[in-house]
Amino acid sequence: MSYIQFESINKFFGENHVLKDINLGIEEGELVTLLGPSGCGKSTLLRCLAGLETVSSGKIYLDGKDITNLTPKQRQIGMVFQQYSLFPNMTVAQNVAFGLQIRRMDKKTISDKVRWILDIVGLSEKYGEYPNRLSGGQQQRVALARALVMEPKVLLLDEPLSAIDALLRRGLQTEIRRIQKEFNITSIFVTHDQDEAMVMSDTIHLFNVGVLEQSGHPVDIYTHPTTRFAATFIGHYNILSAKTFGDAVGDRFDCQDVAIRPEIVELSAKPFQDSKDAYTLDGVIKGNISHGNIIRYEIDCGTFSLTSDILFDASLLFNTNETVYLRIQKSGCLVLD
């Protein structure tokens, strides 16, 4: 049995079947991400683990113990929410110390633990500040410190970075990952952001309408999606009818759809040489969008369209309505059932 084990978890809100027979194991010391669109059930599963929601059926185990019917206080689980929920009339130190005071620890122990955890999250100099004097990122780190100082068995993070600007968000992703590794604390991170999930996770569990769609290492899920939903949600795959694509490249696929990552679609102003390892075809540029150092081209190939992600190179830019030639490695064409 895994350190955290969900067995046949179902959750109903009235007639709405939110979680559908979820079976999921999480190993000790892992940081796993529950990834999926809004309303897919990922936050509900997190709240069931924390004891903030009751399951309709099924069992939840933590470190071999059935915690399905325990109160939140009995579960020894820390949680950081999207809303920081800091007490505005308390200093940073008082906010972090609050839970320890509830446990009736002595003042010396509380003081030592608060200074220790604030040093770890890089907020020692904010010890006596009030939340309204802190940035959003600093408030989030206070909320993280408040959860970690209780030394929980598990740390739950429910979209904690979604309200923070992109640059600060990347820094906090790294910081949370560093702290998680330093504590070796089993952590579950909820997000709808696939890039965030790829950066932070040991394992990703992809959810869709209450069902666990696919689980695996971030690279495995990105490179080998097993369903159409997984391919469309992670990696911006081109999803093409196997027959339509096969007719265009003179091949046959024994599946319903073919998935092709944009970054493996090579473009050239001149025809590529034929190769037994790659498909070649031509098309017309219909537009492009810049994504930082990547330019995403949309190409009309006649019976279908493709997107191609190309590293920015001023010497290799294509104009709208320009004819281009495409090369796609056969090994990069994934079959989807």
N, C-alpha and C positions, 0 to 999 in steps of 0.2 A: 504494500500500500504506500502511496506517495505521502509526503509530509502534509499536504492538503489534498483531500479527495472529495470530489462531488460525485455522488452516485444517484443517477436517475432523477435529477432535479427538475421538477415542474413547478411553475408559478403562474397562477391565474389572478388577474384583477377583474373580478366579475366574469364576464364571458370572454375577456381578452386573455389568450394563452400566451404569456410573455416569454417564459422559458419552457422549452420542449425537450424533456428527457435528456438533460445535460449530464454527460459523464466526462469528467475532466480531472487529471492529476497534476499537481504542482510539486516539484522537488524542493527540498530545503535549500535555502541560499540563492534560489533563482530570482531573477526579476522577469516576470512574465507580463505581457500586455494583452488585455482584452480589447480587441480592435473591431470596429464596425461602425456603420452609420447610426445616426440618432434613431432611437426606438428599437434597436436590435436586441436589447436585453442585457447588455454588458454591465451597465451600472446596477441593474436589478440583481444580477448574480453577485456583484460585489457587496451590495447591501444585505443580501441573504447571508453571506459569509460573516459580515460584521454583526449580524443579529438585529439589524434595523428593519428587516423584512422577514416574515416567516415564510418558509417554503410550503407549497400546497402538498407536495409529496417528494419523497427522496431523503437522502441522508448527506450530512456534511461532516467530515472527519478532519481533525487537526492534530497532528503528531500522534495518530493512532486513537484519539479520543473522539467519541461521538459528541459534537457540539450543536447538533441540530436544534435542540430545544433550550440551550443555555441563554442566559441574558447577555447583552453586549458586554457588561462589566466582567462577566465570568470567562470571556473568550480570550482575553489578553491580546487584543488586536488594536493597533493604532490606525487612525484614518486621517487623511488630509484631503479636504474638499476643494472644489473650484473656488468657492467663497472661503476666504481665510478665517472668518468668524473669530477674530481676535477681540478681546475685551478692550474697548477704546479707553476706558478709565484706568487701565493697568499698564505698567511699563512692560517692555520686552521681557525683562527678567520675571516679573510677576505673572505674565501670561504663560511663560514656559514652566514656572513653578506650580501653577494652579493644580495640575493633576497630582503632583507629589504631595501637596498639602492635603488634598482629599484623602490620600493614603496615610496621612498623619506621620510622615517622616519628620525626623528632627531637623531643626533649622540649619545646622552645620552641613548635614548631608544634602539637604535641598540646595543650599548655596553652592556647594562644591559641584553638584551634578549640573546645575544651571550654567555655571561658568564653563564647565567642561563641554557641554553640548553647544553653547553659543560660540565657543572657540572652533568647534568642528564645522559649524555652518558658516563661519566667517563673520559673525556679528558681535564679537566681544565688545567692540567700541560702541554698540547700540544698547548696552545693558540697561541703562536708565531712561532710554527714549520711549515715547508713546507712539502707538501705531500710526497716528496721523502725521508723524514726522518721517515716516519711512516710505520708500518707493514700493511699488507693487511687488517687485522681485524680493525685496527685503522682508516684506510682510509674509510672502510665501515661505521664505526660509524660517521665519519665526514659527509659522504653523508646522513646518516640518520638524523643527527642533522640539516643539511642544509634544509632538507624537513620539519622537525617538527617545526623549528623555525618560519616558515610561518603560523603556526596554520591552516593547511588545514582541510577541512571537512572530507576528506578521504585520507588515505595513501595507495599508491600502491607500492608493492615490487615485482619486476620482476626478479626472481631467483637471489636474491642479494648475496647468500652465495655459489653459485656453484663453484666459483674459489678459495675458501678458504679451507685449510686442515681440516681434519675430526675433530681433537681435538678442534681447534679454532671455527669451525663451530658449534659444540654443545654448546659452551659457548655463541656464538652470538645468537643462537636460543633462549636461555634463556633470554638474554639481550633484544632482540627485543620484546619478549613476556612481559617482565616486564615493558618496556617503554610503550608498547601499552595499557596495563592495567592501568598504572599510568595516561596516557593521556585520557583513555577511548575513543580512536580514532578508528573509523571504518576503518578496514584495510583489504586489499586483497593481499594475498601472492601467488605467482605463483611458482610452483616447479614440477619437475618430480620425486622427491624423496619421496616415500611413508612414510618412517620413519620420515622424516622432517615434512611432513603433519600431521602425527599422533601426534607428539610432540607439534606442534605449534597451532593447529586449534581449534576453537569452532565448526566450520562446515567445512566439505570437500565437494567440488563439483568435481566429477570425470568426465573428458572429454575423448572422444574417437572419432577420425575422425570427429570433428566438432559438435558432439552431446553430450548433457549432459546425461551421462550414469547413474549416481546415485548421490544422495545428502544425507547428514546426519551427525550426530555426528561421530567423528572418530571411537569410539568403535562400534557403530552400523554398520558402513560400513565394518569394519574389521570382525565382527562376523556374519553379515548377508548380504553378497553380493547378489545382486538380479540377476546378469547376469554372464555369463562365463567370460567376459572381466574383470568385477570388481573382481571376485575371483582370476583371474590370476595376476592382477596388484597389488592387495593389499593382503599381507599375504602369498604369495607363496603356495597357496592351491594346494593339489592334486586334479586334475579334472579327474574323471573316468566315463566311460559309465555306466549309471544306470543298464543296463542289465548285463554287465560284472561283476560289483561289486556285484549286487544282486545274480547272479549265484554262486559267490565264497562264499558268506556268508549265502546263503539259505534264501534270502528275496526278496521282490518285491518292486520296487520304481516306482511311477507314475510320472516319469519325464524323461528328456533326459540324464541329467548328475547329478552326485553327487560330491559335493565339501567337502574335508576333510582337516582341518588344520594340518600341520606336527606335531605341539606340542601336539595334542591329540592322536597321534598314539603311544601307549605304547609298549615297547619292553621288552622281558624277555628271558633268556636262557632256561626256563622251561615253559611248557604249562600253560596258565591261566585257572582257573576254569570257566566253562560255566556260563553265566549270561544272564538274560532276558533283561538287560539294555545295553548290549555291544555285539559287534561282535568279534569273535576270529578266527584267522587263522594263518598260518605259512608262512615263506618265507626264503630267503637266502640273506645275506648281499652282496651287489655288490660293495660297496665303501662308503667312508665318506669324509666329508669336515668339517673342524673346523671353526666356526664363534665365536671366542672369547670363552665365557663360554658355548657355544652351539655346539654340534656335530650333523651334519645332515647326517643321514644314508640313503642310497638308498637300498631298499629291493625289490628283485624279488619275486613276489607272484604267479608266473606261468603265468596267463593270463594278468597280469598288474603289474606295478611297483608302489611303494609308497615311499615317503620320510618321515622320522621321525626326529623331532628335540628333542634331549635329553640334559638336563643339564649335563655338564661335571662331571663325577664321575669316578675316577680311578678304582673303584671296579666294575664298570658296563660298560666295554668296549667290543665291539664286533669286530671280525676279518672278513676280506673279505672271502667270501664263507662259513661263519658260518651260521648254521640254527638257526633262531630266531622265537619267537612266538609273535604275535601282538594282542593287544586288543584296540578296538575303540568304544568309547561310542556312542550309537545310536543317542543321542541328539546332537552330534557334526557332524553328517552327514547331510549336507545341500543340498536340492534339487535345481537344477537350470533349468530354462526353456530355 
